[in-house]
Amino acid sequence: VSGIVVVSQYSMQIMQSFIMLAFVLVLLPQTMASMSRINEVLKCEDTVKECDHNKFNEELFQKREKGSIEFKDVSFCYPDSNTPVIEHISFKTKPGTTTAIIGSTGSGKSTIINLIPRFYDATSGEIILDNYNIKDIPQKTLRDCIGFVPQQALLFSGTIEENIRFGNKNASDEEILEALSVAQTEHFISKLPNGTKTFVSQGGKNFSGGQKQRLCIARALVKKPEIYVFDDSFSALDFKTDAKLRQALKKYIVNSSVIIVAQRVSSILDADNIIVLNEGKCVGQGTHAELLKSCPIYQDIVKSQLDPDEVEKTINILNSIKSEGGN
């Protein structure tokens, strides 16, 4: 019996070793392919070139009139592609105004706003920030001027307060509470046992989509930049919360420009300038009332989302919220 037990144990150890060897042989080609891809990323050269810091006057830049950004005949196509994603885009924002961008999926909305913080550089044309070409501004300085809320709301592990301080490490408690109030988060934060000290799990999984979006908006607001960029950041909000947030936003950012990418017409009805995109081209530009008269594509978007009665009802709700805010 002892001999049989010894042989079976040794046989099991030998078999386990062969199984481990088989796993290694299976994983080895996958590992080699992964290493090759990692090396490609590490060796990749940044296509966005930093400007010459010696030619940039930081003091003079900080004394400029702040808050305007202009696209001058901007076109862009991705590397290794000859097909432009956007073509001949021109518009200008001013402090205290809201510029909205709307269009079908794949029309180039997110591409336009990704060019502002120089995630990519325009293939042709110029983007001007307060009379400075953004290519002549150091990337850190440029991005310090922008409060960017991406399409996917992302929160980090830590408390709500710590997440908001990512926008501004030196923000006071009053500034954090003000930003949270403008972002319409008071309703659900007041119900939390620990308020702003409530723990946020990785990715904000313990909050709903709308709550995460509002917290991300508050994080951008506490930074108090010259330009706010919202990439479809109101999509998970109900209409009334959306309208209240944008109304509070107007009072909070009097000296800043706002650029909003939206899928819903109701989110941009009161924008000062609406840019309508179709297949990467600007097919209309103006206020909601102007575009309803002059832009067939915008008319189609409005008809697909709202009937005439709903448009009138939406405008009435917006007006009532404005009057409540004024009172």
Secondary structure, DSSP 8 states (H G I E B T S, - for coil): -HHHHHHHHHHHHHHHHHHHHHHHHHHHHHHHHHHHHHHHHHH---SS----GGG--HHHHHTS--S-EEEEEEEE--TT--S-SEEEEEEEE-TT-EEEEEESTTSSHHHHHHHTTTSS--SEEEEEETTEEGGGS-HHHHHHTEEEE-SS----SEEHHHHHTTT-TT--HHHHHHHHHHTT-HHHHTTSTTGGG-EE-GGGTTS-HHHHHHHHHHHHHTT--SEEEEESTTTTS-HHHHHHHHHHHHHHTTTSEEEEEES-GGGTTT-SEEEEEETTEEEEEE-HHHHHHH-HHHHHHHHHH--HHHHHHHHHHHHHHHHHHH-
